Amino acid sequence: MPARKTEDDLLKQIKFLNKENRLLSKKHEMARSFLNILTDTIILIRPDGIIADSNRASAERFKVSYEDFIGSCIWDYYPPDMAQFRKARVESVLQTGQAIRFEDERDGTWQDTVLSPLFEDGRKAVKIAIISHEITGHKQIEDLLRFQRDLGIYLSTSKNLTETFTYVLDSILKIEGIDAAGIYVTDKISGSLDLEAHKGLPSNFVENASHYNEDSQQVLLVKQGIPQYWNYAESTSLFRELAGAGKFGAAGIIPIKFENEPAGLMTLISRGLDNIPINARIALETIASRIGGVINRIKAEDLLRKYELIASTVDNPMSFIDKSFTYQAVNNSYLSAFNKLREEIIGHSVADLFGRDVFNNKIRKHLAKALRGKETHYEDWFDYPAWGKRYVILSYYPYYEKDGTISGVAAISRDITERRRGEELLKESETRYRHLFEFANDAILIIKDQVIINCNQKSLETFGVEKDSIVNNKISAFLPPYQADGELSTDKWPRILQSILYDKPQFF
């Protein structure tokens, strides 16, 4: 009986072990299947670099069969410099027993790799697990983000359109797959497009496609504001001039707009890709949206410099004052009048410059009127540090933004001190003349076309009549029949009048 029991126990144990082996084999097959499903590189190597195991994707990545891959040396599959780089890191893992992680690139493919030690008896690392995940796509996204960041920083401070376009095109051609590009700018007057800068475009294409009329398909695309991307066949069927761009795989047109208004167009060519990648499209469209603002800003700054040049040559003080009565711009004549530097006026209030009393009593109400949309003109005396007391005509013109709001006032001062003083002297002279005329002891008649138009008090006394009896009557009515020399007044008067007209005093 004991022998029989021992035999039964042994059979049971054998069955149990067979079952365990089948389970282990099944688990091994499942683990192997799982590893082979993964597309990451998973390799187990010995310290000398001999491959102990791997998934099939690893062998396929190195373009060898799985059977040939196992037992070969891992370093034989890398260029010498990369093999040396990775071998040094394996040595570090073996010595420290610590896993390490690094990124490297081969033939345009980036890998994120982890080297992890496998221990024997929990003490010594006897194998190294290599797990690599391709991150080329992530790297491209990182590069595109850096591209957007760096280009955005440059665009925010750029001053010259030609230099800006050159920098933008150089940056665009660094994007993987983009081989040629051009930037067109919209003519605001005609609505046409002109090629302002290009890189990599063939000369015959540039010659035939450097200008698009306002009724062209390209101008219509800019107005629609929707980026378009095509392969070679699609693009050349839509735009025949693209056939002159040489053989290429894909093309794209990205409208450039500013505040929803057409500003230009960006043309892209890829010779190696059948389609421009989505990540590249996003980056390029983001930059195109920035370029519109840059074109507008640089053109506005250039126009402003021209206006400033014109304003700086004008003798009349000119300024721009915002809604808080603060100076935003002044010309050189303004600086001269106040004997100040530009930074001593810009950012300061009108009250700071003229004094609060002068501002409140003379200036404020007129500026407020202009800020309400009414063009305003007035005259007054002002004291200028460099010019002294001057009589000026001040003109205030409301400045309207695109949305119709008033953001400030353009102010122009015109010095008319000499004219004012001349008017005052003339008025004073007229007063003196009037006094002499009225109180003279001689009869004075003012004649026009032989008709008396005015007379003084002595004339009334001389002729013994009222003023109405003299004024508006012909002078001949008051002449005696004969002159002192016996000649008839009617004969002599015409000659006297003729002589008077030639500035010859006459007595009669």
Buried (B, 14 or more C-beta within 10 A) or exposed (E): EEEEEEEEEEEEEEEEEEEEEEEEEEEEEEEEEEBBEBEBBBBBBEBEBBBBBBBBBBBBBBEBEBEEBBEBEBBEBBEEEBBEEBBEBBEEBBEEEEEBEEEBEEEEEBBBBBBBBEEEEEEEBBBBBBBBBBBEEEBBBEBBEEBBEEBEEBBEEBEEBEEBBBBBBEBBBEBBBBBBBBBBBBBEEEBBBBBBBBBBBBEEBBEBBBEBEBEBEBBEBBBEEEBBBBBBEBBBEBBEBBBBBBEBBBBBBBBBBBEEBBBBBBBBBBBEBEBBBEBBBEBBBBBBBBBBBBBBBBBEEEEEEEEEEEBEEEEBBBBBBBEEBBBBBBBBBBBBBBEBEBEBBBEEBBBBBBEEEBBEEBBBEBBBBBBEEEEBEBEBEBEBEEBEEBBBBBBBBBBEEEEEEBBBBBBBBBBBBEEBEEEEEEEEEEEEEEEEBEEEEEBBBEBEEEEBEBBBBBBBEBBEBEEEEBBEEEBEEBBEEEBEEEEEBEEBBEEBEEEEEEEEEEEE
